[in-house]
Amino acid sequence: MGTGATIALIKGDGIGVDVAEAACEVAVAACAAVAAPALGFDEIRAGAGYFAETGQDIEPGGEERAGEADAIFLGAIGLPAIRHADGTEISPHLRLRDRFGLYAGVRPVRAYPNAPQRLADPRAAEIDMVILRESTEGLFYSAAAHGRAQVIGDAEVRETLRITRATTEKLHRFGFKLAEARRARGKRARLTCVDKANVFTSMAFFRNIFNEIAAQHPETEVGYNYVDAQALDLVRQPWEFDILVMENMFGDILSDLAGGLVGGMGMAACGEIGDRTGLFQPAHGSAPDIMGQDKANPLAAILSAALMLDYLADKTGEPRYGQAAARIDDAVAQGFAANRLRPMEFGGDMGTRAVTRAVVEGLNP
Ligand SMILES: NC(=O)c1ccc[n+]([C@@H]2O[C@H](COP(=O)([O-])OP(=O)(O)OC[C@H]3O[C@@H](n4cnc5c(N)ncnc54)[C@H](O)[C@@H]3O)[C@@H](O)[C@H]2O)c1
């Protein structure tokens, strides 16, 4: 066993605490199942509850410690009743994205048997794709938090969509690497560039850089789709797609659409990866309406932990973390197939604890 990777753990607020604990329990058990070096955790207090207690949104030195770990795992942050004086919510995690340049937003979208399926076509059972969303620039360069919008009195507002060569090259390289990793797991590995290159110079630039990187990866099948046609195709034939790479705002919208095809927020896993570190969290929030009731579906957090272990395998060169990730993915897929996973979120009888136990039991088939 040896010294394993360290995780900066921010449980946060509401169900974030429960699902983060569930995900850590599963990650620790998965590492043990494949004899991977044990994970170490550095818990950092942050969030709305912490703010109400202390007047700070993250403990002193917390951001620095987060950057020193091999990866960051976050439950959820924010409670609508606790706000700053200007009315905005407590959100230290958004600073982490900027601070660490977490450009590659990875959002897997996969249909599981016995989980809700919104399309009647039986091929919807084959949906297994990843939305790769650039997460630091694009139209979000102008997001209100950055104060970059050009406000011309009460008459007009202009926002800036920014595409840089440096970030776009890194994003597309990441996409081709992801395609290789998926091919190694027996998946189709086709990378589709989603843009609006027919209309916008910035998007033609985005596609040109995609083509430059694609030329270095002749083994990977590539495709192109304009974002409007992609929205149509996500409803008409989502099973045809594997990895979709796109600008920030397009990814924001299409990842929700894609997530809606295969269930609810409790399945939406997310990794945000930069050059130095990665932050992994379920895409959902703190769900105050169900907190403290053992009703939350922990699978989005658990699948985010699998993304984190894959990332750690790559970062530390320890292949057993990759095997641990595969164990988690298989335990979830097989758990649904055998109807051993029945989250309350989908009308089932299993709360957070019961789902977590069933995944842990499924790690050693
Ligand atoms: N990244 C984050 O930490 C993050 C993301 C979104 C929202 N938030 C914060 O969370 C708080 C609540 O926001 P919201 O209500 O808009 O979004 P939410 O995602 O917390 O909840 C939306 C709905 O989905 C349900 N839901 C969410 N996760 C679920 C799960 N795992 N299992 C079962 N049901 C689940 C909730 O019960 C609720 O009905 C706010 O303070 C918001 O700012 C944080």
The ligand as a Gaussian input file, in Angstrom:
#p B3LYP/6-31G(d) Opt

LIG

0 1
 N      -21.924000      23.534000      -7.257000
 C      -22.685000      23.802000      -6.228000
 O      -22.253000      23.684000      -5.122000
 C      -24.107000      24.261000      -6.464000
 C      -24.750000      23.997000      -7.682000
 C      -26.097000      24.405000      -7.809000
 C      -26.734000      25.051000      -6.749000
 N      -26.053000      25.315000      -5.603000
 C      -26.713000      25.927000      -4.428000
 O      -27.572000      24.940000      -3.852000
 C      -28.711000      25.599000      -3.256000
 C      -29.975000      24.984000      -3.791000
 O      -30.075000      25.236000      -5.202000
 P      -31.202000      24.670000      -6.153000
 O      -32.373000      24.264000      -5.326000
 O      -31.364000      25.635000      -7.240000
 O      -30.550000      23.379000      -6.853000
 P      -30.348000      21.894000      -6.283000
 O      -29.545000      21.154000      -7.302000
 O      -29.813000      21.921000      -4.920000
 O      -31.836000      21.268000      -6.249000
 C      -32.712000      21.283000      -7.372000
 C      -33.756000      20.170000      -7.223000
 O      -33.127000      18.909000      -7.478000
 C      -33.248000      18.061000      -6.353000
 N      -31.963000      17.374000      -6.175000
 C      -30.725000      17.922000      -6.322000
 N      -29.789000      17.011000      -6.059000
 C      -30.424000      15.881000      -5.753000
 C      -29.987000      14.588000      -5.355000
 N      -28.676000      14.281000      -5.258000
 N      -30.910000      13.640000      -5.082000
 C      -32.214000      13.926000      -5.187000
 N      -32.703000      15.121000      -5.554000
 C      -31.806000      16.080000      -5.820000
 C      -33.546000      18.976000      -5.155000
 O      -34.241000      18.285000      -4.156000
 C      -34.339000      20.081000      -5.823000
 O      -35.686000      19.707000      -5.908000
 C      -28.555000      27.077000      -3.586000
 O      -28.029000      27.733000      -2.459000
 C      -27.595000      27.105000      -4.758000
 O      -26.847000      28.289000      -4.832000
 C      -24.758000      24.912000      -5.438000

